[in-house]
Amino acid sequence: MTKRSPALASRLIAALTVTLPLASPVHAQTIEPQRLEQSVRTLASDLFEGRAPGTVGEQRTIGYLVARFEALGLEPGGPDGQWVQTVPLLHTKLGTAQKLGVAQGGSTTPWTFGKQVYLSTLQPKDSVAIDNAPLVFVGHGVSAPERGWDDFKGVDLKGKVAIFLINDPDFEAAKGEDAAGRFGGRTMTYYGRWTYKFEEAARRGAVGALIVHDTPGAGYGWNVVISPNGENYDLVRPAAAITSLQMQGWIEGAAADALFSGAGLDLAALRKQARSKGFRPVELKGATLSAAFPVTQEVVKSANVLARIPGAKRPDETVMYGAHWDAYGKGAPDAKGRVYRAGANDDALGIASLFEIARAFKAGPDPDRSILFAAWTAEERGLLGSEHYASNPVWPLDKTVANLTIDILQTAGKAKDVILVGKGQDTLEDDLARFAAQQGRVVTQESLPERGLFYRADHFSMAKRGVPVLLMMGIAGASDLVEGGRTAGQAWVDAYTGQCYHQACDVVDETWKLDGAAQDVGLMLDIGRDLAGSTRWPQWKAGSEFKAIRDRSAAARR
């Protein structure tokens, strides 16, 4: 894509954008709720077809984003002066199961896709199959020598299907158990994430991996697990780096209980055993899994959109803002007949926030440091767009001052506090507290650290490379709302995550009150503006797993 935005995007803006009065220079530097809502209504409209990567909806979205950033006066921030960074993606979708079930005790129990089990594949093949593969329970599947923990004990998983528990070994640990406090208690580490478990199974040569679903441990219900409907995405990888897993996915809780019971095992008892350092993998004797699916697979060229305000004094130093433009595209009609899962909050509202932060920066003096606005692709498919950028950075990561990510904001009104995700990671949390105080607000630590939200948004791709990060995510805890307090804040979290997260009902409706979201976006603006006008570098705190990575590039920032 050239520097000039396509005619299609210009027509989209003219057709879809209701013009608001131009803001005065003073008010242009505040975040206006009505402008946020205007952009969200546009991006979540049916014209964009749910913004799935590799679709017509993506083409329209990219054109719209480029035109909006260009209209705000930003410059292209991508490779070779382009607005976009191409992200090649492998897109797979399982067809109707040709075979799916467990042989056990001389008989075969058929499974229904989406009911007892949910599967997908990251194999670039036209079909995938697992034939009578032995099943092995590996507890939480954690190999963490630095914490004195190994769930595998050298057991060979080649040709087998590994069954994992979600979350960390200490998620349910009682005082006195080996695991208690070893992995941060209720705060999930990366070892607790499903991505780690699938990666570990592949590293050990398994042909398949299943995670036992439970809502408290996963942080979301079965409806969220099955929402991709057999689709999956990955970065295009060389043959030597393709996963060994033919299929990966989840087994529903009651189905898992029945499977273990059929093998003469008590899953509840095994859960307790998995909290012991002495735990060893347990084979489900006499039980094998067979599954075969046709696969539709293609390589699609998706894109990150990158826009930039060059720094006036130190343009080689970059403050990065990020949000993801993608959602879940088209699916089965919901109760109201809606087919597009367009993610009005997740994360059209984040993209709208980038526009308003950019508008505020352009209304003020030029920043000393450069500001990069990144609209990522394929976050919903595993943080793939941001991961591609982090592996192929356009602007050096050792001179990226910070990544400030916005991914889901609370839409229930003004709050007395702001929710911090990832307490104790870096000094950006101190900046958050300082600027929140200027708004007359306080910082509240996330109330659901077991959901591992610190590892579930695009900032994590930068954190893994040592860039200090801050995530604003409204579902991280119950806000203390001005109207209704924390009870009302929890009711909002429960309603959104329980009903509309990744579903077609994630739309703008009459319940939205964006003055609270505007407060949170204003905090991110204030933090970024402060960083952009200073010479300081945020630091990882002692004990963070990312500190040593950043320290290795310290000479570049002297």
Secondary structure, 3 states (H helix, E strand, C coil): CCCCCCHHHHHHHHHHCCCCCCCCCCHHHCCCHHHHHHHHHHHCCHHHCCCCCCCHHHHHHHHHHHHHHHHCCCEECCHHHCCEEEEEEEEEEECCCCEEEEEECCEEEECCECCCEEEECCCCCCEEEEEEEEEEECCCCCEEHHHCEECCCCCCCCCCEEEEECCCCCCCCCCCCCCCCCCCCCCCCHHHCHHHHHHHHHHCCCCEEEEECCHHHHCCCHHHHCCCCCEEEEECCCHHHCCCCCEEEEECHHHHHHHHHHCCCCHHHHHHHCCCCCCCCEEEEEEEEEEEEEEEEEEEEEEEEEEEECCCCEEEEEEEEEEECCCCEECCCCCCCCCEECCHHHHHHHHHHHHHHHHHHHHCCCCCEEEEEEEECCCCCCCHHHHHHHHCCCCCHHHEEEEEEECCCCCECCECEEEECCCCCECHHHHHHHHHHHCCCEEEECCCHHHCHHHCCCHHHHHCCCCCEEEECHHHCCCCECCCHHHHHHHHHHHHHHHHCCCCCCCCCCCCECHHHHHHHHHHHHHHHHHHCCCCCCCECCCCCCHHHHHCCHHHHC
